[in-house]
Amino acid sequence: METGSVLVMNLLSISEHCANYTNAKKFLREKNILRSVAPRCGECHEEMSEIKFRQISIWRCKRHHGRKVSVREGSFLSGRKIEFEKFIMLSYTWAVGISVSGAASLTGLSKASTGKWFSMLRHVCSHHLSRNSSPETHDFSETSSLPPHFRGHVDDFVWRQRYAKSHQDAFDNILLHISQWYRVH
Ligand SMILES: [Zn+2]
């Protein structure tokens, strides 16, 4: 168990990352969840630049303005509507072990979408374990015949045993394992 002061300190640092779109995007880039290197234009192969477009950022070619790429392109968040701030909050509440209904009320997301995101994070655990199982541990081979939903919970448990010595570890490692799965660079 962590002490209260450690938990409070984590909440303070997390709240800074969730304060606004810019902070959240910066944090997700530092964690390699989002790409920080500019993509190249499909037409002229020049590096695109980042511009503001309807409150959010996008990559756009300096010469071919019709060529636009989402800042989420190729990432775990590609094609998802979730705000960056909320994604960080969700990952944190999941890491701390807060229930779906608790996380839903803390983030303002519906229980249904919170449940869906928690399930996706468990899927990250399953994926990581499947890629990193060794003959000594057998975790993946033992759980692979289980129904998908149940397997997710078993893998969540196994993953936490291995990668979540503290809440901070769980948070850092789930983001690390997402970045290792969806490589943006
Ligand atoms: Zn171009």
Residues whose N, C-alpha, C, O or C-beta is under 5 A from the ligand:
A	BS01	ZN	C41 E43 C44 H45 C61 R63 H64
